[in-house]
């Protein structure tokens, strides 16, 4: 009889502990983030917008996820579980690029241009789009632009320090760096056409 009593308490304690552990492990709130194109960076003039075909936007597989990525060391990146992009990063960056180019007098298409438009072609290879433990957000990409048998290419990169140690601050710094490198890219494309 005492054995049954002990088994009952053992099972009861096991069930209570399991519920407590499971309750604690599932209580983490998941936060979602995006970046925004800032219209304040617009330098559009009033002429007819030029059309550019975004031929390719490549991004490393470990970055193209809904999980935020931060750099733990020079050679190690970690994906977060509770801090996520609202959609895969490649989609977010493509939408943001289109907004920024539109704000600067371009139409950026992700489908092949009709021949009568005489579009330029742009390819972008994202190399880094992450925050780090040392409170820096880094955006780095290579680009190639071609039009009328003229080819220009280069790299644009920017590192922005977080203002405080939080994911929100990391996203703000990534957004600032992303807007700045896009503005530099647009300026280099304008210079390339001359």
Beta strands, then each sheet from edge to edge (+ up, - down):
strand 1: 31-33
strand 2: 50-59
strand 3: 67-73
strand 4: 76-85
strand 5: 106-109
strand 6: 120-132
strand 7: 136-147
strand 8: 150-161
sheet 1: 1+ 4+ 3- 6- 2- 5-
sheet 2: 1+ 4+ 3- 6- 7+ 8-
end
